[in-house]
Structures are given as C-alpha cells and as structure tokens.
Amino acid sequence: MRSLANLFSPPTPEKIAEKELQDMRLTLFQAERRLLEAQMQVDYYRNMISFLEEVGATGVEGVADRRFATSAQSDTPVLHAPQPARTSPGLATIPIVPTAA
C-alpha cells in the first residue's frame, strides 16, 4: 500500500534519509556483532594453541595436575591456567571502538 502512495507523492529527502539511517544503524550493529564473534573465535583458537603447545612441552599429566591444583586452591573453579601473552606472529587484535548510536 505504501508503494502505491509513493507513486503519487514520492518520499521526501528527509524520509529517505531517515530510512537509510535506520538501515545503516542495523548494518553497523550486524558488522560489530560479526567482529565480536570473530574476536571470540580468535581467542578460542589462541587458547587451544597455547594449551596444545603446553601439553606438547610438559605432557598431559603436568597440565592437568597444574590446572587441578589451581582450581582446588581457589573458591571458584578456574577454566584456564595463567597463560603467557596470547600473541601469534603475524596476527594483531583489532580494538573495538564503541559507537555513539
């Protein structure tokens, strides 16, 4: 019905800009969401690589014993033992800049 009304009185530039603004905000939100999901994946794979390197260097028993000892000492369960800085050669983490939407 709206398109029929637009045939007789085309939308004003203000209405077009308003609709485009809504579309751009939705697109920005979706892009930020994909970025967050990608960063979560990067963190996951870095943690897995670090864990597997640690298992390869010290063996499964050493890693399991250390993680068990760490979780037994604290009141809350710990999922990860302290790890070195999670950086991989050739990879850089992109900081997320909050938007004023």
C-alpha positions as CSV (number, residue, x, y, z in Angstrom):
1,M,0.0,0.0,0.0
2,R,2.9,2.3,0.8
3,S,4.5,1.9,-2.6
4,L,1.2,2.9,-4.2
5,A,1.1,6.1,-2.2
6,N,4.8,6.7,-3.2
7,L,3.8,6.7,-6.8
8,F,1.6,9.7,-6.4
9,S,3.7,11.5,-3.8
10,P,7.3,10.4,-3.7
11,P,9.1,10.3,-0.3
12,T,10.8,13.5,0.7
13,P,14.6,13.5,1.1
14,E,14.2,13.7,4.9
15,K,12.1,10.4,4.8
16,I,14.6,8.8,2.6
17,A,17.5,9.9,4.9
18,E,15.6,8.6,7.9
19,K,15.0,5.2,6.4
20,E,18.7,5.0,5.3
21,L,19.8,6.0,8.8
22,Q,17.8,3.1,10.2
23,D,19.3,0.7,7.6
24,M,22.9,1.9,8.3
25,R,22.4,1.5,12.1
26,L,21.2,-2.1,11.6
27,T,24.2,-2.8,9.2
28,L,26.6,-1.3,11.7
29,F,25.2,-3.4,14.5
30,Q,25.5,-6.6,12.4
31,A,29.1,-5.7,11.5
32,E,30.0,-5.1,15.1
33,R,28.4,-8.4,16.1
34,R,30.4,-10.3,13.4
35,L,33.5,-8.6,14.7
36,L,32.9,-9.7,18.3
37,E,32.2,-13.2,17.2
38,A,35.4,-13.2,15.1
39,Q,37.4,-12.0,18.1
40,M,35.9,-14.7,20.3
41,Q,37.0,-17.3,17.7
42,V,40.5,-15.8,17.7
43,D,40.7,-16.0,21.5
44,Y,39.4,-19.6,21.4
45,Y,42.0,-20.7,18.8
46,R,44.8,-18.9,20.6
47,N,43.8,-20.6,23.9
48,M,43.7,-24.0,22.1
49,I,47.1,-23.5,20.5
50,S,48.6,-22.4,23.8
51,F,47.1,-25.4,25.6
52,L,48.3,-27.9,22.9
53,E,51.8,-26.4,23.0
54,E,51.8,-26.7,26.8
55,V,50.7,-30.3,26.5
56,G,53.3,-31.0,23.9
57,A,56.0,-29.4,26.1
58,T,55.1,-30.7,29.5
59,G,52.8,-33.6,28.9
60,V,49.1,-34.1,29.7
61,E,49.7,-35.0,33.4
62,G,51.7,-31.8,34.1
63,V,49.0,-29.6,32.6
64,A,46.1,-31.5,34.2
65,D,47.9,-31.5,37.6
66,R,48.6,-27.8,37.5
67,R,45.0,-26.9,36.4
68,F,43.6,-29.2,39.1
69,A,45.9,-27.6,41.8
70,T,44.9,-24.1,40.7
71,S,41.2,-24.8,40.8
72,A,41.4,-26.6,44.2
73,Q,43.1,-23.6,45.8
74,S,40.5,-21.0,44.8
75,D,36.9,-20.9,45.8
76,T,35.6,-20.6,42.2
77,P,36.5,-23.1,39.6
78,V,39.1,-21.9,37.1
79,L,38.8,-22.9,33.5
80,H,42.2,-21.7,32.4
81,A,45.6,-21.7,34.0
82,P,47.5,-18.5,33.7
83,Q,49.0,-18.3,30.3
84,P,51.6,-16.2,28.6
85,A,50.5,-13.3,26.4
86,R,48.2,-14.6,23.7
87,T,50.0,-13.3,20.6
88,S,50.8,-15.1,17.5
89,P,53.3,-14.0,14.9
90,G,51.7,-12.0,12.1
91,L,48.4,-11.6,13.9
92,A,47.1,-8.4,15.5
93,T,44.0,-7.9,17.6
94,I,41.8,-5.0,16.4
95,P,40.4,-2.9,19.3
96,I,36.7,-2.4,19.3
97,V,35.7,1.2,19.3
98,P,32.3,1.9,21.0
99,T,29.9,3.8,18.8
100,A,27.6,6.6,19.8
101,A,24.4,5.2,18.3
